[in-house]
């Protein structure tokens, strides 16, 4: 650890094959809904609504759930649902939810999370292809790490 105190941020995170996908956006923008669609495709919940982000000495950051909400996700129209989750995941991709994302993004679009540069995908989560776009962006981020 870097000695920096972990931060709690308003976000949702899932893990895909051990890689954290941190979903950020305003309240009501569809973070939990997109997470559910990714979970339906094989992702595992890390944390919903609040995420503890911690920086590491190797230049990476990880996400963990606060103990009070671990394994819980809010599903609009249903309420709080308990499901399987993982204790933490390294952040590999940040998905920023936007109403009007750019059609052709910058090739090296990144965002700083816990003093770490992380690839960023800016998407409209209401599009039917949103979860497929996340999967493609995660594949690209993972390939750049290799």
Wavefront OBJ file of the C-alpha trace (Angstrom):
o trace
v 0.000 0.000 0.000
v 1.048 3.567 -0.574
v 0.108 4.772 2.879
v -2.768 6.717 1.348
v -6.131 6.221 3.026
v -8.625 4.294 0.861
v -11.453 6.408 -0.563
v -15.133 5.536 -0.682
v -16.695 6.659 -3.961
v -20.197 6.569 -5.449
v -19.868 3.825 -8.074
v -20.647 0.191 -8.839
v -18.060 -2.474 -9.615
v -18.132 -5.967 -11.089
v -15.292 -8.381 -11.785
v -14.840 -10.154 -15.103
v -12.302 -12.970 -14.900
v -10.752 -11.182 -11.924
v -10.579 -7.766 -13.637
v -12.520 -4.936 -12.010
v -14.911 -2.885 -14.116
v -15.732 0.288 -12.197
v -18.989 1.894 -13.351
v -19.338 5.606 -12.593
v -22.086 8.113 -13.287
v -24.711 10.278 -11.636
v -27.366 8.825 -9.345
v -30.054 7.094 -11.391
v -27.879 6.848 -14.522
v -28.027 3.045 -14.696
v -24.893 1.829 -12.884
v -26.646 -1.037 -11.099
v -28.684 -1.939 -14.185
v -25.561 -2.213 -16.339
v -23.899 -4.244 -13.589
v -26.852 -6.662 -13.618
v -26.531 -7.118 -17.377
v -22.793 -7.770 -16.993
v -23.491 -10.250 -14.175
v -25.937 -11.997 -16.503
v -22.995 -12.369 -18.928
v -20.758 -13.959 -16.259
v -19.378 -11.047 -14.228
v -19.422 -11.170 -10.418
v -20.518 -8.323 -8.156
v -17.805 -6.498 -6.244
v -19.832 -3.596 -4.844
v -22.953 -1.608 -5.660
v -23.495 2.082 -4.962
v -20.398 2.588 -2.809
v -16.902 1.309 -3.559
v -13.761 1.483 -1.444
v -10.879 2.347 -3.781
v -7.334 1.685 -2.632
v -4.056 2.584 -4.382
v -1.110 0.199 -4.364
v 2.649 0.758 -4.633
v 2.777 -0.994 -8.030
v 0.698 1.781 -9.618
v -2.588 -0.119 -9.589
v -5.798 0.421 -7.665
v -8.372 -2.020 -6.370
v -12.009 -1.891 -5.324
v -13.694 -3.557 -2.357
v -17.211 -3.304 -0.941
v -17.992 -1.637 2.367
v -18.849 -4.387 4.880
v -22.391 -3.090 5.369
v -23.379 -3.596 1.720
v -21.153 -6.503 0.650
v -23.062 -8.912 -1.560
v -26.037 -6.576 -2.006
v -27.268 -4.767 -5.095
v -30.218 -2.426 -5.497
v -32.563 -3.521 -8.258
v -35.133 -0.874 -9.197
v -38.645 -2.254 -8.859
v -37.484 -5.171 -6.692
v -35.367 -3.693 -3.900
v -32.143 -4.929 -2.318
v -31.040 -8.310 -3.668
v -28.379 -10.507 -2.054
v -25.981 -12.235 -4.450
v -22.533 -13.771 -4.711
v -19.682 -11.277 -4.696
v -15.905 -11.058 -4.551
v -14.044 -9.242 -1.768
v -11.956 -7.101 -4.128
v -10.764 -6.679 -7.701
v -8.037 -4.635 -9.386
v -9.465 -1.814 -11.512
v -8.833 -2.629 -15.168
v -11.512 -0.456 -16.808
v -13.660 2.513 -15.811
v -17.034 2.776 -17.544
v -18.373 6.337 -17.460
v -22.123 6.549 -18.079
v -23.103 9.512 -20.244
v -26.220 10.576 -22.139
v -24.275 11.587 -25.255
v -20.873 9.873 -25.392
v -18.533 10.588 -28.305
v -19.030 8.450 -31.397
v -15.279 8.114 -31.914
v -13.427 8.416 -28.601
v -9.774 9.249 -28.090
v -7.723 6.111 -28.655
v -6.047 6.401 -25.264
v -8.968 7.685 -23.176
v -8.010 7.270 -19.510
v -9.142 8.564 -16.149
v -7.265 8.964 -12.882
v -8.528 6.765 -10.045
v -6.564 6.726 -6.771
v -3.588 8.346 -8.565
v -3.603 5.561 -11.187
v -4.362 6.011 -14.903
v -7.041 3.538 -15.991
v -8.604 3.040 -19.435
v -12.055 4.646 -19.702
v -15.063 3.739 -21.819
v -17.717 6.438 -22.144
v -21.111 4.951 -23.071
v -24.851 5.446 -22.907
v -25.973 2.528 -20.691
v -29.471 2.512 -22.209
v -28.218 1.183 -25.528
v -28.928 -2.550 -25.957
v -25.271 -3.133 -26.881
v -23.869 -1.463 -23.736
v -22.714 -4.691 -22.069
v -21.097 -5.889 -25.302
v -19.219 -2.594 -25.588
v -17.973 -3.042 -22.021
v -16.771 -6.568 -22.857
v -14.907 -5.315 -25.956
v -13.318 -2.408 -24.074
v -12.250 -4.736 -21.252
v -10.657 -7.135 -23.761
v -8.717 -4.204 -25.213
v -7.604 -2.972 -21.759
v -6.497 -6.495 -20.800
v -4.525 -6.872 -24.051
v -2.671 -3.605 -23.357
v -1.720 -4.913 -19.911
v -0.199 -8.095 -21.319
l 1 2 3 4 5 6 7 8 9 10 11 12 13 14 15 16 17 18 19 20 21 22 23 24 25 26 27 28 29 30 31 32 33 34 35 36 37 38 39 40 41 42 43 44 45 46 47 48 49 50 51 52 53 54 55 56 57 58 59 60 61 62 63 64 65 66 67 68 69 70 71 72 73 74 75 76 77 78 79 80 81 82 83 84 85 86 87 88 89 90 91 92 93 94 95 96 97 98 99 100 101 102 103 104 105 106 107 108 109 110 111 112 113 114 115 116 117 118 119 120 121 122 123 124 125 126 127 128 129 130 131 132 133 134 135 136 137 138 139 140 141 142 143 144 145 146
